[in-house]
Amino acid sequence: MFSGQTLRKDRDGSGPLYLEVKQLILDRIYRGEWQPNHRIPSENELVSELGISKMTANRALRELAHEGELVRVQGVGSFVAQKKGYSALFEVRNIAEEIAERGHVHAASVIVLADQAASPDVADALDLPIGAPVFHSLIVHHENDVPVQIEDRFVNPALVPDYLSQDFSVITPNVYLSQKAPLTGSEHVVESILAQPWEAKLLVILHHEPCLMIRRRTWSSGGVVSLARLIYPGTRYRLESRHGKTT
């Protein structure tokens, strides 16, 4: 990938070597040779091809990721970053549609789909007695195979009795709930949080990496339908909101 490339810095006193490695990578990105989501050489490949130390390769990749030029996925590799995905802040939209609108591929991994007794917080949010049965789904949404959202959702069984029998790798909860209990209202709370260890593992990010969290309750004519906690890696997503005329 870097055939015939020579490095000069640090060999003639002109500057740190890792800066030149960064520039080599950026040159290929800016010239369009490496498009968004292209896997770039690993640390070991950079060491082998450029004759640099692993420390130099690591710093170059680490800084490019920090600057938003690369996305590093643990155990998979480093990829050219695309423009951050976005989610409409005060709209209840289907994440699969948002991803498709960007020309990308959505996939979902169902981690949990079960019934359980409502904790005090969940019961209060769904207007149910403490310990009442509720449906719980935990799903990781992927964009081009990169995890971009954890959807941790509790649903009122009385309003959507067939929730647990759905295949949420094919249809999203948003679409299914919209069909079965049409939305009449919603409530949103937005926070910046640090990923818990299990969240970081599902999102393939570093432990305690900053994340964006939306806590959303939705209503239909029959009452509160669901409580969802949506978690986005801060480096991969942004939230947007626009209201009224802009021109």
C-alpha positions as CSV (number, residue, x, y, z in Angstrom):
1,M,0.0,0.0,0.0
2,F,3.0,2.3,0.6
3,S,5.3,0.7,-2.0
4,G,8.3,2.8,-2.7
5,Q,7.4,5.3,0.0
6,T,10.3,6.8,2.0
7,L,10.1,8.7,5.2
8,R,12.4,11.6,5.9
9,K,11.4,13.2,9.2
10,D,13.5,12.4,12.3
11,R,16.1,11.0,9.9
12,D,17.2,14.5,8.9
13,G,15.9,16.4,12.0
14,S,12.9,17.9,10.3
15,G,10.3,16.6,12.8
16,P,8.6,13.7,14.5
17,L,8.2,10.6,12.3
18,Y,4.6,9.9,13.4
19,L,3.5,13.2,11.8
20,E,4.7,12.0,8.4
21,V,2.9,8.7,8.8
22,K,-0.2,10.7,9.5
23,Q,0.3,12.8,6.4
24,L,0.8,9.7,4.3
25,I,-2.5,8.4,5.4
26,L,-4.3,11.7,5.0
27,D,-2.9,12.2,1.5
28,R,-4.6,9.0,0.4
29,I,-7.9,10.0,2.1
30,Y,-8.0,13.5,0.7
31,R,-7.1,12.2,-2.9
32,G,-10.0,9.8,-2.7
33,E,-7.8,6.7,-2.9
34,W,-9.2,5.5,0.4
35,Q,-13.0,6.1,0.7
36,P,-15.1,6.2,3.9
37,N,-15.2,2.8,5.6
38,H,-12.0,1.7,3.7
39,R,-9.8,-0.4,6.0
40,I,-6.4,1.1,6.3
41,P,-3.1,-0.7,7.1
42,S,-2.9,-2.0,10.7
43,E,-0.1,-1.0,13.1
44,N,1.8,-4.2,12.2
45,E,1.4,-3.5,8.5
46,L,2.6,0.1,8.9
47,V,5.7,-1.2,10.8
48,S,6.5,-3.7,8.0
49,E,5.8,-1.4,5.0
50,L,7.4,1.8,6.4
51,G,10.1,0.4,8.6
52,I,8.9,2.4,11.6
53,S,8.4,1.4,15.3
54,K,5.1,0.1,16.6
55,M,5.0,3.1,18.9
56,T,5.2,5.5,16.0
57,A,2.4,3.6,14.1
58,N,0.2,3.5,17.1
59,R,0.5,7.2,17.8
60,A,-0.2,8.1,14.2
61,L,-3.4,6.0,14.1
62,R,-4.4,7.1,17.6
63,E,-4.2,10.8,16.7
64,L,-6.0,10.4,13.4
65,A,-8.8,8.6,15.3
66,H,-8.9,11.4,17.9
67,E,-9.1,14.0,15.1
68,G,-12.1,12.2,13.5
69,E,-10.3,11.0,10.4
70,L,-10.4,7.3,11.3
71,V,-12.6,5.0,13.3
72,R,-10.8,2.3,15.2
73,V,-12.8,-0.8,16.0
74,Q,-11.2,-3.1,18.6
75,G,-10.3,-6.5,17.2
76,V,-11.3,-5.5,13.6
77,G,-9.0,-2.6,12.5
78,S,-9.0,1.1,11.5
79,F,-11.3,2.5,8.9
80,V,-11.6,5.9,7.1
81,A,-14.3,7.8,8.9
82,Q,-17.4,8.9,7.2
83,K,-19.3,12.0,8.1
84,K,-21.0,11.4,11.4
85,G,-24.3,9.8,11.3
86,Y,-27.1,11.8,12.8
87,S,-30.4,11.2,14.5
88,A,-33.3,13.7,14.6
89,L,-33.5,14.8,18.3
90,F,-37.2,15.4,18.7
91,E,-38.5,13.1,16.1
92,V,-39.3,9.4,16.7
93,R,-37.7,8.0,13.6
94,N,-36.7,4.6,12.4
95,I,-33.0,4.2,12.6
96,A,-33.0,1.8,9.7
97,E,-34.5,4.5,7.5
98,E,-32.0,7.1,8.7
99,I,-29.1,4.8,7.8
100,A,-30.7,3.9,4.4
101,E,-31.1,7.6,3.6
102,R,-27.3,7.9,3.9
103,G,-26.9,5.1,1.3
104,H,-25.6,2.7,4.0
105,V,-26.6,-0.7,5.2
106,H,-28.5,-1.3,8.5
107,A,-28.3,-4.5,10.5
108,A,-29.6,-5.3,14.0
109,S,-28.3,-7.8,16.6
110,V,-31.0,-8.9,19.1
111,I,-29.2,-9.4,22.5
112,V,-32.3,-9.8,24.7
113,L,-36.0,-10.3,24.0
114,A,-37.9,-11.5,27.1
115,D,-40.5,-10.7,29.7
116,Q,-39.5,-9.6,33.2
117,A,-40.9,-7.9,36.3
118,A,-40.9,-4.1,36.1
119,S,-38.3,-2.4,38.3
120,P,-39.6,0.7,40.3
121,D,-38.2,3.1,37.7
122,V,-39.6,1.1,34.7
123,A,-43.0,0.7,36.4
124,D,-43.2,4.4,37.1
125,A,-42.3,5.3,33.5
126,L,-44.9,2.9,32.0
127,D,-47.6,3.8,34.6
128,L,-47.6,0.2,35.8
129,P,-47.4,-1.4,39.3
130,I,-43.9,-2.3,40.6
131,G,-43.3,-5.9,39.6
132,A,-45.8,-6.0,36.8
133,P,-44.8,-8.0,33.8
134,V,-43.1,-6.0,31.0
135,F,-41.4,-6.9,27.7
136,H,-37.7,-6.1,27.4
137,S,-35.6,-5.9,24.3
138,L,-32.0,-5.0,24.0
139,I,-30.8,-4.5,20.4
140,V,-27.6,-3.2,18.8
141,H,-28.0,-1.4,15.5
142,H,-25.2,-1.4,13.0
143,E,-24.3,0.9,10.1
144,N,-22.1,-0.8,7.5
145,D,-21.2,-3.4,10.2
146,V,-20.2,-0.7,12.7
147,P,-22.3,-0.6,15.9
148,V,-23.9,2.9,16.2
149,Q,-26.7,2.5,18.7
150,I,-27.8,0.4,21.7
151,E,-31.6,0.3,22.0
152,D,-32.6,-0.8,25.5
153,R,-36.4,-0.8,25.5
154,F,-39.3,-1.7,27.8
155,V,-42.8,-2.2,26.5
156,N,-46.3,-2.3,28.0
157,P,-47.6,-5.8,27.2
158,A,-51.2,-4.7,27.5
159,L,-50.8,-2.4,24.5
160,V,-48.5,-4.6,22.3
161,P,-49.2,-8.3,23.4
162,D,-47.3,-9.9,20.5
163,Y,-44.1,-7.9,20.9
164,L,-41.9,-10.8,21.9
165,S,-42.9,-12.9,18.9
166,Q,-41.4,-10.4,16.4
167,D,-38.0,-10.8,14.6
168,F,-36.3,-7.5,15.3
169,S,-33.4,-8.4,13.1
170,V,-35.9,-7.9,10.2
171,I,-38.2,-5.2,11.5
172,T,-37.2,-2.5,14.0
173,P,-39.2,-2.0,17.2
174,N,-39.9,1.5,16.0
175,V,-41.7,0.3,12.9
176,Y,-43.6,-2.5,14.7
177,L,-44.8,-0.3,17.5
178,S,-45.9,2.4,15.1
179,Q,-48.0,-0.1,13.3
180,K,-49.6,-1.7,16.5
181,A,-49.9,1.4,18.7
182,P,-49.7,4.6,16.6
183,L,-47.8,7.4,18.3
184,T,-49.8,10.2,19.9
185,G,-47.0,11.8,22.0
186,S,-43.4,11.5,23.1
187,E,-41.0,12.7,25.8
188,H,-37.2,13.0,25.4
189,V,-34.4,13.5,27.8
190,V,-30.9,13.9,26.4
191,E,-27.7,13.3,28.4
192,S,-24.0,12.9,27.9
193,I,-22.8,9.7,29.7
194,L,-19.8,7.5,30.0
195,A,-20.2,4.1,28.6
196,Q,-20.6,1.3,31.1
197,P,-18.4,-1.8,30.5
198,W,-21.2,-3.8,29.0
199,E,-22.2,-0.9,26.8
200,A,-18.7,-0.4,25.6
201,K,-18.4,-4.1,24.7
202,L,-21.6,-4.0,22.6
203,L,-20.5,-0.8,20.8
204,V,-16.9,-1.9,20.4
205,I,-15.5,1.2,22.0
206,L,-13.1,1.9,24.9
207,H,-14.5,1.6,28.4
208,H,-15.9,4.8,29.7
209,E,-15.9,6.5,26.3
210,P,-18.3,9.4,26.1
211,C,-21.7,8.6,24.6
212,L,-24.9,10.4,23.8
213,M,-28.0,9.0,25.5
214,I,-31.7,9.7,24.7
215,R,-34.3,8.5,27.2
216,R,-37.6,8.4,25.3
217,R,-41.1,7.6,26.4
218,T,-43.9,7.2,23.8
219,W,-47.7,7.3,24.1
220,S,-50.6,6.0,22.1
221,S,-54.3,6.5,22.8
222,G,-54.2,3.6,25.2
223,G,-51.4,5.0,27.4
224,V,-47.6,4.8,27.7
225,V,-46.4,2.3,25.1
226,S,-42.6,2.1,25.7
227,L,-39.6,3.4,27.5
228,A,-36.4,3.4,25.4
229,R,-32.8,4.2,26.4
230,L,-30.9,4.9,23.1
231,I,-27.1,5.1,23.4
232,Y,-24.8,6.4,20.7
233,P,-21.0,6.4,20.6
234,G,-20.1,10.1,20.8
235,T,-17.4,9.7,18.1
236,R,-19.8,8.1,15.6
237,Y,-23.1,10.0,15.9
238,R,-24.6,13.5,16.4
239,L,-28.1,14.6,17.3
240,E,-29.9,17.3,15.3
241,S,-33.0,19.4,15.7
242,R,-34.6,22.0,13.6
243,H,-38.0,23.7,14.0
244,G,-39.9,26.4,12.1
245,K,-38.8,28.4,9.1
246,T,-35.1,28.6,8.4
247,T,-35.3,30.9,5.4
